[in-house]
Amino acid sequence: MSLINDALKQARKAPPRNTPSALPPLQPAADAPVAAWLLAAMVILLIAAAIFFIGWAVAHHTVRITGNAPEPVAAQTIATQTAATQTVAQISHPAAAPPPANPPFVPKLQGIFYSPTNPSAIVNGKTVRPGDQFYEYHVKSISKFAVTFIGPDKKEIQIGLDH
């Protein structure tokens, strides 16, 4: 124990050493306003990029519709040619009987997107919702498998998907 006491006495008698405390104290770093603006600009840029890519994805999203396929182009062409032939026949034979009246336009259901709060359907290539006007028809309701229209004669017409 006396060795420790002797060492402590010698340390107290020794002159103080030159320590690095003589250096000036360190100053806190100043906030760099450029870094704050750079961070804000990066966040805004990332948000803009996200909005752009989400918009691009929505615009290029394809929807697969199950149900009746649209009428082939060949059938439409034949119907047009038949109507043209009947018109030519009327002109060349004025005494001939008038052509039969055109059958009433009947909507063709191609698909249903059912949701209890916002149902919609594809009819003749157009999206309709309950309450919409579709040519001379009014869309009354849309269920999981059918669309109900009110015709110009106030009769209800229900068109369903073929399974």
Helices and strands as residue ranges (DSSP letters): H 2-13, G 20-22, H 33-59, H 73-92, E 109-113, E 120-123, E 126-128, E 133-134, E 137-142, E 146-150, E 156-160
